Amino acid sequence: MVILDVKNVSKIYPKVAAVQDISFTVKEGEILGLLGPNGAGKTTTICMILGILEPSGGSIEIMNGMNADEVRRKIGFSAVYTHVPANLSVLQNLKIFGLLYDVPDLQGKIESLLEEFDLTKFGKTKTGLLSSGELARLNLAKALINEPKLLLLDEPTASLDPSVAKDVREKIRNYTKRTGAAVVWTSHNMNEIEKMCSRVLFLSRGRILLAGDPKTLPGQNGKNDLEELFIAVAREPLSINH
């Protein structure tokens, strides 16, 4: 089942084309890597999927045309640059997001998430006092509180130490296997992408330049590994095969 269907989507500003005529789908249970250098259009694409930005052209369909209210309840988002209110406690933050999503048995769900993400002892702690690793776990718990069928992750492990990042990856992998959720994942960590994604799209200057299996795509383009391919796309996006 196709969870996300992006067709010929563009986002054009007066002086720049941030995204240009891109199309892709993400199926149930699939983790898709959205790759590219800064300014390639990754975050703009995610913002359009979320409905924060309106596309200049094309269409975005989630779960076979589900209406906006239903979609809002079935989508989750986490990014290293998003912040929950620092003056509220961990419990208060989760409760507010749970109420926004109209989560059934909210108290039980919060308790389960606190335990799963090792946050129980921080329940009454203001989020402004949490470490970056604790905040990352809270952001992911927030993103999963509504049991989303589409999970959008924009650099979810950036700035985390390797141990915390590994833990976050494992939780996302387990969630996807358990629920069949579709995931769109952006990262500059190519080792992470190789471990997590079955398919990747390389964006360059707002266009999809390459697509395929992260394990075989480098060799198909004359590169030794995904990191080497990423560097080639970032430096010489129109001549990576030369």
Secondary structure, DSSP 8 states (H G I E B T S, - for coil): -EEEEEEEEEEE-SS-EEEEEEEEEEETT-EEEEE-STTSSHHHHHHHHHTSS--SEEEEEETTT--HHHHHHTEEEEETT----TTSBHHHHHHHHHHHTT-TTHHHHHHHHHHHTT-GGGTTSBGGGS-HHHHHHHHHHHHHTT--SEEEEESTTTT--HHHHHHHHHHHHHHHHHH--EEEEE-S-HHHHHHH-SEEEEEETTEEEEEE-TTTHHHHTT-SSHHHHHHHHHH-TT-TT-
